[in-house]
């Protein structure tokens, strides 16, 4: 069951500063799962497999991806992933966050408020890892209130980090055309992986790190067993 998470909206007294946080108004009755990991870790596959398994148990499941999931989000996705676009780090962080804010209000919060299960292929932890650590833009201490502002206080009930070494992930990505984010290089991905590992160590209540190098079926079983204990 959900762990007391509330879906928050901006209060009428909001003054435009990050010091003024959104005011929680309604309790969400659904459950929110997110999947994280470096590109090629297998997180998207595991997100889809969990969604399929939960639907077989007749749960309503809403799948979303970042960036994307809304008209605005898909347009932003095209900008962010196009290798022809030169986007500075600060703009990258803000574009990802804009798509996320739209996704929360248009899709995620309504789904949770009607009792659905939401499975997100990336959420705000990706910005902490990719833009915060990978790009070296900001510390977790700065990003935490920023993410709360962007998502109106919404946090996943469980985040699965699929941990995989950079070299294996690169081999899995193979010869496909790399998008703009995937062209960051090995050092970039090592910083991201370390950020995810630190996140899992710092937030053991929410974040579960799983070995992405094990067989996909075994990994899916581990995810499903944990998720099932939360949703019944």
N, C-alpha and C positions, 0 to 999 in steps of 0.2 A: 504494500500500500504506500501512497505518497508519504513523505516524511515531513509533514507540516509546511510544505512549500506553499507560498502564496503567489498568485499572479498579481503583480503590482502595476499600477498606472501612475502617470505623473499627477501629483497633487495640484490643485488650483493655485497653490501658493508658490509653485516652482519659480525660482528667480533666475534661472539660466546658469547657475554654477553647479559644479560637481559636489559642493558641500551640502546641497539640498537634495536629499534622496527621494525617489518615488515613494509614495505611500501605499502600502498593501491594502487592497480593498476586498478582493474575493478569494476564497479558497479554491485551488484547483483540485479536482477529484481524480484526474488521470495520473499517469506515471510517465516520466520523461527520462529516456536513455539517450546518451550520446556516445559516439565512437570517435576515438582519436588515434593518431599515429602518423609517422612520416609516410610520404607517398610511396606506394609499393608494399606497405606493411600488411595489407589484406583487410584493413578495417572496413572498407566498403562492402566486401564480400560478406563479412561477418554481420554487418548491419542488415543486409538483405536477408541473410539466413535467419537471424533472430525474428525479423518481421514475418517471414513465412511461417516459422514455427509457432509464433503467437497467434497468427491468423488461423492456423489449424485448430487452435483451441477456442476459436470463435471470439477472440478479442478484436475490437476495432483498433487498427494500427494505422497511424499516419507517418509516412516516411518523408523526411526532408533532407536536403543537402545544402551545404554552404560552400561558396555563396550560391544563392539561387532560391528556388521554391516560390518566388513571386515574380510578377512581371518586372518589377524594378530590380529584384535580386538577380534575375537571369541576365538583364542588361549589364549590371555591374560585373557579373561573372565573365561575360565576354570581354569587358575591358581589362579585368585583372589577369586573365589567363592568356591574352593575346601576346605572343612574343614580340610583336612589332611595337608594343606600347612601352614607353619609358615612364615608369611610375615611381616617384620617390617614396621612401619608406613611410613617412608620415601620411602621405596620401593613401598608400596601400592599406594602412591600419584603419583609416577613416572610411575607406570604401568598403572593406570587409564589414566594418561595424554598422555602416548604413544599411547594407543588405541584411544584416542580422536583426537590426531593430525592426525593419519591415517584416521580416519573417516571423518574429515573435508576435507582433500585433495582428498580422493577417492570418497566420496559419497555426502556430504553436499554441498560443494562449487560448484561442477558441477551442482547439481540439482538447486540450487538457481540461478546460472548464466544462466540457460535455462528457468527460470521463474516459476519453480515448487514451491509448498508449502512443506516445510520440517517440520515434527513433530518428535521431539526427546524425547524419554523416558529417561530423564536425560541428562544434559550437564555439563558445568563446575561448576555450582552452587552446584552440588552434591559433588564435591571435596572440595569446601569451607565449606560445612556443615559437611560432613562425616570425611574427613581427617583433615581439618582445625580446626573445633570445636570439632567434635566427638573424634578424636584422639589427639587433642590438639597440632597439628603440626605447625600451622602458623596462623598469623592474616590475616584479609581481606586485609590490606594494603600491605602485602607481596604477597598474592595470586593474587591480581588484575593484576599486570604486568606479573606474571607468566602465568596466564590463557591467557592473550593476546598473549604472545609468543607461547604458545601451539596451540592456534586456529588461529594463523596468523591474529589476530584482529577481528575474527568473533564473534558476539554477537547476541543472539536471539532477534527478534523484540518484542516478548512477552513471558514471563515465567509465567506459572501457578503453584503456590505452593498450593498443596492440603494439608491443615492443619488438622491434626487429633491428638488427644492425644495418648500417648504411650500405654496405657492400651487397648484402643479400637483397635488400630492397631495390637497389639499382638494377641488379640482374633481373628481378621480377618485372620491373618497368620495361626492361628489354629495349627493343629497337623502335618502340612507338615514338611518334613525334612528341618531344617534350614541350609542355606549355611553359609560360613565363615563370611560374613558381618552381617548376621542376628543373629549371636551368640554374638553380642557385649553387650547385656544386657540393662536394662531399663535406667540406668544412661547415657549410651552412646547415646541412642535414645533421651533422654531429651535434651542433649546438641545439638544434631542435630536439633531437632524441634525448639529450641530457636534460633539457627543460621538462620534457614529459616524465622522465624518470624521477626528477625532483618533485614534480607535481604529485606523482603517485605516493612518494614518501611523505610529503607534507599533508596530504588530505586522504588519509586511509579510509575515512568513513564514506566518502563519495567515490573515490577513484580506485579502480581495480586494474592493475597492470597484469597483462597476460603475455606469455611467450608466443610471439608471432612466428617462430621458426618451427613450431610443432605442426603436425598434420592438421589441415583445415577442419576435418570432421571432429577431431578431439577438441580443438579450440572452440568450435561451435557448441559442443556439448557443455563445456565449461561456462560459456556465456549464457546458454539457455538455462542451465541449472540455477545460476545466480539470479537471472531475471525472473524465472518462475517463482522463486522464493519471495520476490517482491510484489508480483502481481497476482499470484495464486492461480 
